[in-house]
Amino acid sequence: MTTTASLDTLSAVRQRRTVPLTALSDRPIPEDTLLELLTAAQWAPNHGLTQPWRFAVFTGAGRERLADVLADSLALHKGAESATPEAVETQRTNQLKAPAWIMVAAQTPEGSKLPPFEDDWATAAAIQNLLLAARAVGLGSKWISNAASMHPHTMQALGFEAGCRPIGLIYLGYVDGEWPQGQRGEATDRVRWFRES
Ligand SMILES: Cc1cc2nc3c(=O)[nH]c(=O)nc-3n(C[C@H](O)[C@H](O)[C@H](O)COP(=O)(O)O)c2cc1C
C-alpha cells in the first residue's frame, strides 16, 4: 500500500473541512489511497474489539448503483410521487460529482454484552479517522446523514448484513481551488476544569 499522508495529525484536525460537491474535481482517487483511509478507520478505538464498522465503497460506474438506491430510498421516505425522472437524474448527477462515496454502518456482534450504542460511537470514531486521513492526503470530504442515506432500504439494497445501523454516507474528492473556511468558538467556552487548589 502506498503511504501518501503528508500532514501531521494536528494540522489534519485543524484543516479538515466539509467541502461542497461543487468544489470537488473529478480526478479519480487511487484505490490504494482509499484503502489507506479505510485502514486508518480500522484503527479507531472500539470497546471489546468488536470492530463494528462496515463499509461499502462506490467509485466509477458503481456510483450509479448508489444513486439508484438513494433515489428509491428518498421515494420511500417522501412518497412515490417524489421519484420523478428529474429527481432521479439529479441524484445521479450529484453522485457523479464526487469520485468516491462510502456508506458506513455499524454492526454489533451477536451475543455482545456491551450496549449497541458503543458500536455506533466506535464507528463514528472510525469515520473521523477516515476523514482526518483523507485531509492528510489532500482530500476534501463530507459526512452526510440525510433521510435517504439513513433509510433501512439503503442498508438492505446495498447488501449490508441484517442488524447493521447506518452511521454516515461519506464522499471524498480532491479540492479544486480554495478550501472552505472553518468556524469554531473557543474551546475554553465549553470546558470546565476541576483542579486541586
Ligand atoms: C453526524 C454528522 C452528520 C452530518 N450530516 C450532514 C448532512 O446530512 N448534511 C450536511 O450538509 N452536512 C452534514 N454534516 C456535516 C456538518 O454540516 C459539518 O461538519 C459542519 O458544517 C461543520 O463544518 P466542518 O466539517 O467543515 O468543520 C454532518 C456531520 C456529522 C458529524
The ligand as a MOL file (V3000), in Angstrom:
LIG
                    3D

  0  0  0     0  0            999 V3000
M  V30 BEGIN CTAB
M  V30 COUNTS 31 33 0 0 0
M  V30 BEGIN ATOM
M  V30 1 C -23.0860 13.0100 12.3260 0
M  V30 2 C -22.9550 14.0630 11.2670 0
M  V30 3 C -23.9240 14.1590 10.2930 0
M  V30 4 C -23.8350 15.1420 9.2960 0
M  V30 5 N -24.8060 15.2110 8.3320 0
M  V30 6 C -24.7750 16.1730 7.4030 0
M  V30 7 C -25.7800 16.2580 6.4140 0
M  V30 8 O -26.6750 15.4190 6.3160 0
M  V30 9 N -25.7330 17.2840 5.5340 0
M  V30 10 C -24.7260 18.2260 5.5830 0
M  V30 11 O -24.7340 19.1580 4.7750 0
M  V30 12 N -23.7160 18.1370 6.4810 0
M  V30 13 C -23.7170 17.1400 7.3930 0
M  V30 14 N -22.6880 17.0350 8.3000 0
M  V30 15 C -21.5100 17.9150 8.1810 0
M  V30 16 C -21.6330 19.1620 9.0330 0
M  V30 17 O -22.6080 20.0000 8.4870 0
M  V30 18 C -20.2660 19.8730 9.1180 0
M  V30 19 O -19.3610 19.0380 9.7890 0
M  V30 20 C -20.3610 21.2290 9.8150 0
M  V30 21 O -20.9820 22.1860 8.9750 0
M  V30 22 C -19.0090 21.7950 10.2490 0
M  V30 23 O -18.1670 22.0100 9.1260 0
M  V30 24 P -16.7240 21.3350 9.0290 0
M  V30 25 O -16.9400 19.8300 8.8980 0
M  V30 26 O -16.0870 21.9150 7.7900 0
M  V30 27 O -15.9710 21.6610 10.2730 0
M  V30 28 C -22.7450 16.0490 9.2880 0
M  V30 29 C -21.7530 15.9300 10.2820 0
M  V30 30 C -21.8550 14.9440 11.2490 0
M  V30 31 C -20.7670 14.8220 12.3050 0
M  V30 END ATOM
M  V30 BEGIN BOND
M  V30 1 1 1 2
M  V30 2 1 2 3
M  V30 3 2 2 30
M  V30 4 2 3 4
M  V30 5 1 4 5
M  V30 6 1 4 28
M  V30 7 2 5 6
M  V30 8 1 6 7
M  V30 9 1 6 13
M  V30 10 2 7 8
M  V30 11 1 7 9
M  V30 12 1 9 10
M  V30 13 2 10 11
M  V30 14 1 10 12
M  V30 15 2 12 13
M  V30 16 1 13 14
M  V30 17 1 14 15
M  V30 18 1 14 28
M  V30 19 1 15 16
M  V30 20 1 16 17
M  V30 21 1 16 18
M  V30 22 1 18 19
M  V30 23 1 18 20
M  V30 24 1 20 21
M  V30 25 1 20 22
M  V30 26 1 22 23
M  V30 27 1 23 24
M  V30 28 2 24 25
M  V30 29 1 24 26
M  V30 30 1 24 27
M  V30 31 2 28 29
M  V30 32 1 29 30
M  V30 33 1 30 31
M  V30 END BOND
M  V30 END CTAB
M  END
